């Protein structure tokens, strides 16, 4: 699957995940990171369907390991805080 983005300047240092909608709070937080740490490479991902974070064997919407690694990288940790639980 082509994830639709090109790697510019290497892997990100931070993967910022927003749940369901990328709102002004997320935008302000990412802006602060970029202003205060201009050399920090930030990738922003808007997670609309939390089930895509599961492997395909767990949920039909799940990402393959290859696609997951392409988005979230193999070497960096990613964190997602959300309100609610998967059904």
C-alpha positions as CSV (number, residue, x, y, z in Angstrom):
1,X,0.0,0.0,0.0
2,X,1.4,3.4,-0.9
3,X,0.9,5.6,2.2
4,X,1.0,8.8,0.1
5,X,3.9,10.6,1.7
6,X,7.5,11.0,0.8
7,X,10.3,10.9,3.3
8,X,11.9,14.3,3.4
9,X,15.2,14.6,5.3
10,X,15.0,11.2,7.0
11,X,12.7,9.8,9.7
12,X,10.9,12.0,12.1
13,X,12.1,12.5,15.7
14,X,8.5,12.7,16.9
15,X,5.3,11.2,15.6
16,X,2.3,13.3,16.8
17,X,-1.0,11.4,16.8
18,X,-4.3,13.1,16.9
19,X,-7.5,11.2,17.5
20,X,-10.5,11.7,15.2
21,X,-9.9,15.4,14.4
22,X,-6.9,17.5,14.2
23,X,-8.1,20.6,16.1
24,X,-6.6,23.9,17.3
25,X,-5.1,22.3,20.4
26,X,-3.1,19.8,18.3
27,X,-2.1,22.5,15.9
28,X,-0.9,24.8,18.7
29,X,1.1,22.0,20.3
30,X,2.8,21.1,17.1
31,X,3.5,24.8,16.4
32,X,5.1,25.1,19.8
33,X,7.3,22.1,19.2
34,X,8.4,23.5,15.8
35,X,9.0,27.0,17.2
36,X,10.9,25.9,20.3
37,X,12.8,23.0,18.6
38,X,13.3,24.0,15.0
39,X,15.6,21.1,14.2
40,X,13.0,18.6,15.5
41,X,11.4,16.6,12.7
42,X,7.7,16.2,13.5
43,X,5.3,13.9,11.6
44,X,1.6,14.5,12.3
45,X,-0.9,11.7,11.9
46,X,-4.6,12.0,12.3
47,X,-6.0,8.7,13.5
48,X,-9.7,8.6,12.5
49,X,-10.2,4.9,12.9
50,X,-8.4,3.5,16.0
51,X,-8.8,0.0,14.6
52,X,-6.3,0.7,11.9
53,X,-3.6,0.6,14.6
54,X,-4.4,-3.1,15.1
55,X,-2.9,-5.8,12.9
56,X,-5.1,-7.1,10.1
57,X,-5.5,-10.5,11.9
58,X,-7.2,-8.6,14.8
59,X,-9.3,-6.2,12.8
60,X,-10.2,-5.9,9.1
61,X,-9.2,-2.2,9.0
62,X,-5.8,-3.0,10.5
63,X,-2.5,-1.9,8.9
64,X,0.1,-4.4,7.8
65,X,3.4,-4.3,9.7
66,X,5.0,-2.7,6.7
67,X,2.5,0.1,6.5
68,X,2.5,0.6,10.2
69,X,6.3,0.9,10.2
70,X,6.2,3.3,7.3
71,X,4.0,5.7,9.3
72,X,5.3,5.3,12.8
73,X,8.9,4.3,12.0
74,X,10.7,1.3,13.5
75,X,13.1,3.2,15.7
76,X,11.0,5.9,17.4
77,X,8.2,5.5,20.0
78,X,4.8,7.0,19.2
79,X,2.2,7.9,21.8
80,X,-1.5,8.3,21.4
81,X,-3.7,9.6,24.1
82,X,-7.4,9.1,23.5
83,X,-10.7,9.2,25.3
84,X,-12.5,5.9,25.0
85,X,-11.9,2.3,24.3
86,X,-12.0,0.2,21.2
87,X,-15.3,-1.7,20.7
